[in-house]
Amino acid sequence: MADGETEKPAGEEDVPQTNGFEPVAEFRMELRDTLPGDRAVIGVEQEGEFLWLASRKYVHPKAVEEFREQLERIVREGWWVQNWPGAK
């Protein structure tokens, strides 16, 4: 443990503070044949959503499915919240 850290009781986890609102985030993930610069993934953020582009050359469809599941979990648990004006 680093200096100043304290050990948590067994089973106690960090829980994000949602200030009483339901966590909301919009995201999509799309497979593309190629991406610029031979990249494997590119995140594209615009007001209202976050889009992950993934190269079929490097990213297996099963990985896309599991990544989406993980994103849905972290949003549902309040670990990722979008702060754009007008976000729900």
TAMOGI-V619089 format. One record per pair of residues at least 12 apart in sequence whose C-alpha atoms are under 7 Angstrom apart, sorted by the first residue. I is the first residue (numbers start at 1). J is the second residue. D is the distance in whole Angstrom. If there is no record, write none. Layout:
# TAMOGI-V619089
i	j	d
I	J	D
I	J	D
This chain:
# TAMOGI-V619089
i	j	d
16	78	6
16	79	6
18	78	6
23	75	6
23	76	6
23	78	5
23	81	6
24	75	7
24	81	6
24	82	7
24	88	6
25	75	6
25	81	6
25	82	6
26	48	7
26	49	5
26	50	6
27	49	5
27	50	5
27	51	5
28	50	7
28	51	5
28	52	6
29	51	6
29	52	5
29	53	6
30	52	6
30	53	5
30	54	6
31	53	6
31	54	5
31	55	6
31	56	6
32	53	7
32	54	6
32	55	5
32	56	6
33	55	6
33	56	5
33	57	7
34	55	5
35	55	6
40	54	6
40	55	5
40	58	6
40	59	7
41	53	5
41	54	4
41	55	6
42	54	7
47	84	6
48	84	7
48	87	7
